[in-house]
Amino acid sequence: MILGEQMPDKEDPKYKQRYEKEVNAGRKFAIATGIDKFAAKIQQFAINRKKTFFIILLGFLAIQSGLMIYRIYLISSKEQTTQTATERQEEAVRDRRKKVTKIINAMHCMPTNYVNNNNLNKKDNGHTEED
């Protein structure tokens, strides 16, 4: 159970039908998407130009390895700080308070006639006559 299901033999009768069904489904998918033709073209290119294909393949692997090393460098050079969930929540509350304070301060800076006109429309707990 922990290691998973044992891989049965291709010739096992219970597995043979399932194997053939999955292979046929894979073939249908490859034909429908055109992957089979694309793979054939790549294979033909690799057969005809072995050195070029090998250089392209090695170049791709070198680029991927370089990117992986770069990502490892970025992660390792990053300052690692550990935060508890409580600290993150407190920080979020502080940020929210700063935003609310900023909005309130902005309202105090607005012209008085704008603030008064908005308050005149709000009667009965914020509902206007049109509601």
C-alpha positions in Angstrom: 0.0 0.0 0.0 2.8 2.4 0.9 5.0 1.5 -2.1 2.1 1.4 -4.5 0.8 -1.3 -6.9 3.3 -3.9 -8.2 4.0 -3.4 -11.9 2.6 -6.4 -13.7 4.1 -8.2 -16.6 2.9 -7.2 -20.2 2.0 -10.8 -20.8 -0.2 -11.1 -17.7 -3.8 -11.7 -19.0 -5.3 -9.3 -16.4 -3.0 -6.5 -17.4 -2.8 -7.2 -21.2 -6.2 -5.8 -22.0 -5.6 -2.7 -19.9 -2.2 -2.2 -21.4 -3.6 -2.5 -25.0 -6.4 -0.1 -24.2 -4.1 2.5 -22.7 -1.6 2.2 -25.7 -4.5 2.6 -28.2 -5.8 5.7 -26.3 -2.3 7.2 -26.4 -2.0 6.5 -30.1 -5.3 8.1 -30.8 -4.3 11.2 -28.8 -1.0 11.4 -30.6 -2.7 11.2 -34.0 -5.4 13.7 -33.0 -2.9 16.3 -31.8 -0.3 15.7 -34.4 2.4 14.7 -31.9 3.2 11.6 -33.9 4.1 13.6 -37.1 6.1 16.1 -35.0 8.1 13.3 -33.3 8.7 11.6 -36.7 10.1 14.9 -38.1 12.4 15.3 -35.0 13.6 11.7 -35.3 14.3 12.1 -39.0 16.2 15.3 -38.3 18.2 13.5 -35.6 19.1 10.6 -37.9 20.1 12.9 -40.8 22.1 15.5 -38.7 23.5 13.6 -35.7 26.1 16.2 -34.7 23.7 19.1 -35.0 21.0 17.4 -33.0 23.5 16.4 -30.3 24.8 20.0 -30.1 21.2 21.3 -29.8 20.4 18.8 -27.1 23.5 19.6 -25.1 22.9 23.3 -25.5 19.3 22.9 -24.2 20.6 20.8 -21.2 23.3 23.4 -20.5 20.8 26.3 -20.5 18.4 24.3 -18.2 21.3 23.5 -15.8 22.4 27.1 -15.8 18.8 28.3 -15.0 18.5 25.7 -12.3 21.8 26.9 -10.7 20.7 30.5 -11.0 17.4 29.7 -9.2 19.3 27.8 -6.5 21.6 30.9 -6.0 18.6 33.2 -5.8 16.9 31.0 -3.2 20.1 30.5 -1.1 21.0 34.2 -1.1 17.5 35.3 0.0 17.3 36.3 3.6 15.3 33.6 5.4 12.9 34.9 8.0 10.4 32.7 9.7 7.1 34.2 10.7 4.4 32.6 12.8 0.8 32.7 11.7 0.1 35.2 14.6 2.8 37.5 13.4 1.4 37.4 9.8 -2.1 38.2 11.1 -0.8 41.1 13.3 1.0 42.5 10.3 -2.1 42.2 8.1 -4.1 44.1 10.8 -1.4 46.8 11.0 -1.5 47.2 7.2 -5.3 47.4 7.2 -5.2 50.0 10.0 -2.7 52.1 8.0 -5.0 52.0 4.9 -8.0 53.0 6.9 -6.1 55.8 8.6 -4.9 57.0 5.2 -8.5 57.0 3.9 -9.8 58.9 6.9 -7.0 61.5 6.6 -7.8 61.9 3.0 -11.5 62.5 3.9 -10.4 65.3 6.3 -8.5 67.0 3.5 -11.5 67.0 1.1 -13.5 70.2 0.7 -16.2 70.6 3.3 -19.0 71.1 0.7 -18.2 67.6 -0.8 -18.3 65.9 2.6 -21.5 67.8 3.6 -23.3 67.0 0.3 -22.6 63.3 0.7 -23.9 63.3 4.3 -27.1 65.1 3.4 -28.1 62.2 1.1 -27.5 59.7 3.9 -30.5 59.5 6.3 -32.0 56.5 8.0 -28.7 54.5 8.5 -27.3 55.2 5.1 -30.5 54.6 3.0 -31.7 57.3 0.7 -35.3 57.9 -0.3 -34.7 56.3 -3.7 -33.9 52.9 -2.1 
